[in-house]
């Protein structure tokens, strides 16, 4: 029993000290939840197929958010050709199916790099987002996103505010961030146009780590361009060392606790064996000793021998 308690304690301690248990929503995911609430508040007198622009607080100045309510069947049959920079073709399937959906549009403006940092790359356009939610309750907040899949033609994103490519830079690329913030890179479909089959956040970037260095004085060697987005490598190494030290301390604590539990388990097993042997042993005869009963060992009296019987 004690061993089981120790094992459960070890499991709880391990789960509590694991990085997954200590994770909290990223700033980008927290922003998605807030923008969903601001978009839903814009539906004062909601009509299907009408775009409603939301209002954001002062600390999100420059960020634009809008909501569009559609029937899932209509979205699949007709699509929606002009939702700001997004053109949604027919054939888009909502998963899981709900009767009505709200397409929430994001334009993060100057805050794009704050919420979606991308070391080694330079943003040429603001990040645009397209997320999908259930429209059953337009006063709800903190809703989970629905998935959409373009079963036919892809959804196109035509960026209208794109900066010029820096001299010496490679060709620009489309970047798509999924809900976990993991980026995926693709080539442009056309001039400033990206394509996608799913919801998420999108932008046009250029790999700044591959920018050709400017020619220096004759005989001078140009300094290498950092490929880590300008971050100090020392701070990264210090972070890794700190994580390693904390992990080592946690591992030693778990090992010590496991050793204590093992010793306790061996001691309990030994006591169980002793008790079992005592229960199956010989039963002693009880005898009256004074006013109490006491166990008396059974014995055989030595048979007397007559002297004449000794063999000379």
C-alpha atoms as one frame of an Amber mdcrd trajectory, in Angstrom:
protein
   0.000   0.000   0.000   2.819   2.376   0.895   4.541   1.587  -2.370   1.423
   2.481  -4.346   1.149   5.790  -2.511   4.787   6.582  -3.282   4.312   5.675
  -6.947   1.299   7.972  -7.231   3.233  10.744  -5.495   6.113  10.318  -7.924
   3.776  10.497 -10.904   2.107  13.650  -9.619   5.474  15.255  -8.881   6.770
  14.387 -12.344   3.679  15.737 -14.077   3.710  18.885 -11.985   7.368  19.561
 -12.771   7.115  18.821 -16.497   7.207  21.779 -18.926   3.798  20.859 -20.377
   2.117  21.350 -17.007   3.630  24.794 -16.615   2.710  26.003 -20.044   0.440
  29.000 -20.365  -1.232  30.413 -23.472   1.174  32.279 -25.746   0.633  36.014
 -26.325  -0.627  35.244 -29.843  -3.235  32.762 -28.558  -4.345  35.215 -25.874
  -4.689  37.883 -28.594  -6.843  35.524 -30.699  -9.218  35.053 -27.779  -9.479
  38.803 -27.165 -10.072  39.618 -30.831 -12.802  36.977 -31.009 -14.598  38.768
 -28.197 -14.209  42.196 -29.847 -15.494  40.829 -33.177 -18.576  39.281 -31.538
 -19.382  42.523 -29.727 -19.713  44.221 -33.122 -22.817  42.115 -33.912 -25.321
  44.542 -32.406 -28.017  43.806 -34.991 -26.488  40.864 -36.827 -27.323  40.089
 -40.441 -25.940  37.186 -42.417 -23.369  38.109 -45.061 -22.615  41.596 -43.627
 -19.138  42.527 -42.386 -19.056  44.107 -38.905 -15.924  45.945 -37.783 -14.929
  45.548 -34.152 -13.408  48.106 -31.785 -10.149  47.358 -29.950  -8.678  49.079
 -26.857  -5.931  51.671 -26.971  -3.143  49.195 -26.224  -4.011  47.422 -29.497
  -4.059  50.594 -31.595  -3.390  49.767 -35.233  -4.936  46.293 -34.990  -8.100
  45.754 -37.058 -10.684  43.058 -36.350 -13.943  42.238 -38.144 -16.598  39.543
 -38.105 -18.684  37.991 -40.871 -21.541  35.587 -40.137 -22.406  32.992 -42.788
 -24.297  29.738 -43.060 -21.968  26.762 -43.411 -23.967  25.487 -46.385 -23.797
  28.857 -48.127 -20.047  29.087 -47.464 -19.576  25.699 -49.093 -21.780  26.419
 -52.102 -20.907  30.065 -52.817 -17.822  31.009 -50.842 -17.183  34.695 -50.180
 -15.106  36.506 -52.763 -14.255  39.799 -51.037 -13.535  39.605 -47.324 -10.834
  42.272 -47.155  -7.650  40.629 -48.517  -9.173  37.131 -48.409 -11.040  35.564
 -51.331 -12.835  32.388 -50.253 -13.857  30.095 -53.136 -16.745  27.599 -53.125
 -16.029  24.191 -51.630 -14.854  25.287 -48.150 -15.868  22.652 -45.555 -16.282
  23.498 -41.864 -15.093  20.881 -39.351 -16.857  20.016 -37.106 -20.052  21.019
 -38.855 -22.175  23.789 -37.339 -25.150  25.558 -38.869 -23.650  29.065 -38.847
 -20.081  30.288 -38.544 -18.353  33.605 -37.906 -15.232  34.365 -39.940 -13.036
  36.626 -37.803 -10.543  38.777 -39.711  -7.291  40.087 -38.143  -4.848  42.731
 -39.333  -2.100  43.059 -36.726  -0.449  46.080 -38.349   2.687  47.265 -36.568
   2.198  44.677 -33.816   2.791  41.777 -36.204   6.378  41.163 -35.159   5.503
  41.503 -31.456   3.007  38.636 -31.493   4.674  36.548 -34.211   8.451  37.050
 -33.924  10.357  35.412 -36.744  14.135  35.590 -36.176  16.165  35.823 -39.354
  13.238  37.148 -41.414  11.873  40.592 -42.200   8.154  41.226 -42.576   7.190
  42.943 -45.820   3.477  43.112 -44.932   1.342  43.067 -41.788   0.114  39.715
 -40.539  -3.445  38.923 -41.654  -5.558  36.347 -39.854  -8.639  34.329 -40.766
 -10.178  32.261 -37.945 -13.548  30.501 -37.801 -15.910  30.157 -34.816 -19.379
  28.823 -34.067 -22.058  31.525 -34.462 -24.662  29.848 -32.223 -24.033  32.348
 -29.386 -22.853  35.804 -30.472 -22.331  36.898 -26.855 -19.864  34.107 -26.122
 -16.170  34.679 -25.456 -13.188  32.378 -25.340 -14.558  30.073 -28.041 -12.468
  27.354 -29.633 -11.618  27.731 -33.293 -13.239  25.562 -35.936 -11.280  24.072
 -38.804 -11.951  24.785 -42.460 -10.647  22.915 -45.480 -10.772  24.255 -49.036
 -11.730  21.119 -50.954 -11.427  22.770 -54.368  -9.502  25.919 -55.188  -7.378
  27.390 -52.368  -8.210  30.532 -50.426  -6.200  33.427 -51.834  -4.700  36.256
 -49.764  -3.922  39.391 -51.775  -1.703  41.678 -49.702  -2.241  45.361 -50.422
   0.362  46.963 -48.160   3.688  45.363 -49.074   7.067  47.023 -48.588   9.803
  46.816 -51.203  12.280  43.968 -50.985  15.619  45.153 -49.514  18.498  45.239
 -52.028  20.420  41.994 -52.202  17.649  39.987 -50.551  16.371  36.671 -51.874
  12.880  36.288 -53.285  10.066  36.982 -50.812   8.025  34.094 -49.415   4.600
  33.483 -47.936   4.559  32.442 -44.291   1.626  30.680 -42.637   1.307  30.347
 -38.848  -0.913  27.615 -37.457  -2.722  27.969 -34.121   0.418  26.847 -32.264
   2.445  29.621 -33.914   4.534  27.202 -35.988   5.547  28.855 -39.297   5.500
  27.216 -42.703   6.993  28.867 -45.775   5.711  28.723 -49.355   6.336  30.545
 -52.570   4.107  33.357 -53.786   1.253  32.357 -56.091   1.455  35.692 -57.911
   2.622  39.223 -57.192   1.912  39.741 -53.462  -0.588  36.842 -53.427  -0.443
  33.814 -51.139  -2.665  30.723 -51.158  -3.884  28.496 -48.334  -6.302  25.627
 -47.775  -6.792  26.273 -44.046  -7.325  29.029 -41.509  -4.490  30.762 -39.675
  -2.275  33.863 -39.926  -0.390  34.908 -43.048   2.239  37.384 -44.197   4.989
  37.982 -46.761   8.549  37.823 -45.465  12.088  37.844 -46.774  15.018  35.898
 -45.366  17.210  38.676 -43.949  19.970  36.226 -42.967  20.688  35.670 -46.674
  21.095  39.356 -47.537  24.377  39.896 -49.395  26.787  42.062 -47.332  27.714
  45.492 -48.662  31.177  45.642 -50.243  33.758  46.905 -47.751  37.206  48.510
 -48.180  39.777  46.632 -50.202  41.327  43.814 -48.183  38.771  44.133 -45.391
  36.721  41.139 -44.365  33.031  41.824 -43.893  31.729  40.693 -40.506  29.433
  37.685 -40.637  25.724  38.367 -40.527  24.060  36.726 -37.529  21.542  34.068
 -38.440  19.720  34.172 -35.111  17.829  37.386 -35.755  20.367  39.517 -33.809
  19.847  37.706 -30.516  22.853  37.294 -28.259  24.135  33.728 -28.309  25.344
  34.096 -24.736  21.841  34.696 -23.464  20.662  31.589 -25.328  23.446  29.491
 -23.777  22.663  30.864 -20.315  19.019  29.940 -20.750  19.980  26.381 -21.751
  22.283  26.064 -18.729  19.570  27.286 -16.370  17.073  24.811 -17.791  19.627
  22.013 -17.462  20.357  22.872 -13.806  16.666  22.983 -12.912  16.054  19.713
 -14.732  18.973  18.076 -12.912  17.695  19.179  -9.503  14.224  17.831 -10.303
  15.713  14.534 -11.503  17.791  14.151  -8.311  14.730  14.863  -6.173  12.710
  12.242  -8.039  15.533   9.707  -7.702  15.828  10.298  -3.935  12.082   9.941
  -3.483  12.092   6.732  -5.516  14.911   5.326  -3.338  12.988   6.106  -0.138
   9.882   4.441  -1.521  11.903   1.348  -2.506  13.438   0.997   0.982  10.021
   1.364   2.575   8.587  -1.219   0.218  11.338  -3.760   1.072  10.784  -3.207
   4.799   7.029  -3.740   4.453   7.554  -6.940   2.442   9.924  -8.268   5.129
   7.382  -7.576   7.863   4.680  -9.350   5.841   6.897 -12.459   5.514   7.611
 -12.505   9.246   3.920 -12.169  10.113   3.004 -14.951   7.697   5.627 -17.295
   9.180   4.363 -16.563  12.676   0.802 -17.406  11.668   1.708 -20.841  10.229
   4.051 -21.878  13.114   3.381 -24.350  15.911   0.619 -23.396  18.333   1.772
 -23.291  21.978  -0.290 -24.894  24.743  -1.765 -22.403  27.212  -1.384 -23.016
  30.925  -2.649 -21.264  34.015   0.099 -19.248  35.656  -1.241 -17.439  38.645
  -4.293 -15.524  37.503  -3.366 -15.376  33.838  -2.883 -17.688  30.886   0.605
 -18.092  29.430   1.939 -20.169  26.509   3.890 -23.244  27.517   6.156 -25.106
  25.118   5.471 -28.779  24.720   8.304 -31.011  25.871   9.220 -34.644  26.539
  10.526 -35.643  29.963  13.809 -37.585  29.955  13.166 -41.219  30.698  15.030
 -42.312  33.867  17.627 -45.102  33.609  18.347 -47.563  36.482  22.007 -47.967
  37.365  21.826 -51.701  36.948  20.868 -51.213  33.354  24.132 -49.490  32.463
  26.355 -51.662  30.311  29.750 -52.114  31.813
